[in-house]
Amino acid sequence: MPPPIRAPSHHRRRSTNSLEGQRGTLRTSKATLHGDIGIRDRIHHLTWAWFTLTMSTGGIALLLARTPHKFNGLTIIGDCVFVLDLLFFLGLCIAISTRFILFPKAFMSSLRHPTESLFFPTFWISLANVLSNIQEYGVPKCGSWLVVTIRLLYWVYIACTFLVAVGQFFFLFTGKPLTIQDFTPAWVLPVFPVMLSGTVAAIISPTQPPEQALPILFAGATFQGLGISISTYMFSIYLSRLMTLGLPRPDTRPGMFIAVGPPAFTALTFLGISQSLANIYPAYTTVSGVSHPEIIADIFRIVALSAAIFLWATAFWFFSIAFVSVLHGVFTQGITFHLVWWAFVFPNVGFTICTINIGEALMSEGILWLSSVMTVLLVVVWLFVGTMHFRAVWKKQILWPGKDEDHDQ
């Protein structure tokens, strides 16, 4: 009987190594399925979308400073929320820097990724909130040095965010093509930070000297116009997508609230600028051909109020569509937590402050009380989303391979 044919020793070793490799892969997959991955791997999936947390927390602090019906201790609560926002922001900056240090290729990949890159502007929106809250909580307690500092920071902010608006859209135009069925209101986020320079201008201008406040207001109006124009163009595609393809997936529908932001923030910017102009004209006149500069502020105030009411109605329509769509998704299919849930908060901060400004302009106590109720509800929503955010991290629903904005398309 002939002896059995044996494979060469190097072939046997190769087969053994291959089997060991497969076993190693199986062990790795099994470990991942059971949730046995380290902090380093979880940090790898900490995306730019995490700054929606600070974007919303800073918005709540600003809202508490602007709410019309205050009680004793509300300012202290606002101070605490602002400090909490600063701590969150610093912690996220350290965490995402750690991610990019541990994984050097992740930075450029995050800016080119068709999903994660859309949330890069949330970092800059968080900075806009920081500037606004410094004005609200810091300037009244500090000297003139902070007024000068915040003015310089404002001009740096405008320059950086305009570059973001250009560069981020360029990356989107030259990266992986996006289709109409992929469209969400998050596509307008790259222009959102520079648009918010108008809101910041309206907030910081009252404490600036007239000769400094005027260029700040003009710059704010300029880039607010840029933001609302781009948003209008993009929302025409968004409405076409809804009409032809229906509602997005239930778990992404909270992002529909992003559409509330551009008209709401534009409205409150117009009203804020019109109020600040009263401190500038007629004492400081730079408009050629105007023989009665004392009427400039009044005319702009009337036009701004009319435009604000017009835009408020648009924001309310987008809010209603998003609200009904989310409820439909909850009751028909259910939704799981994603960081886009923070869209429940930040765009509606602008909507609520816009309501406050309209109530003050019309001297309507009813509208002011409505805005106070909206403030309370928004704080409750902020606490709810924050709780669900913590729970999602604990339950491994986010900060986990394949479950964050950096997953492969």
ABEGO torsion letter per residue (X at the ends): XBBBBBBBAAAAAAAAAAAAAAAAAAAAAAAAAAGBBBAAAAAAABBAAAAAAAAAAAAAAAAAAABABBBBGAAAAAAAAAAAAAAAAAAAAAAAAAAAAABAAAAAAAAABAAAAAAAAAAAAAAAAAAAAAAAAAAAABBAAAAAAAAAAAAAAAAAAAAAAAAAAAAAAABBBBBAAABBAAAAAAAAAAAAAAAAAAAAAAABBAAAAAAAAAAAAAAAAAAAAAAAAAAAAAAAAAAAAEBBBAAAAAAAAAAAAAAAAAAAAAAAAAAAAAAAOAABBABBGBABAAAAAAAAAAAAAAAAAAAAAAAAAAAAAAAAAAAAAAAAAEBBBBAAAAAAAAAAAAAAAAAAAAAAAAGBAAAAAAAAAAAAAAAAAAAAAAAAAAAAAAAGABGBBGABAABBX
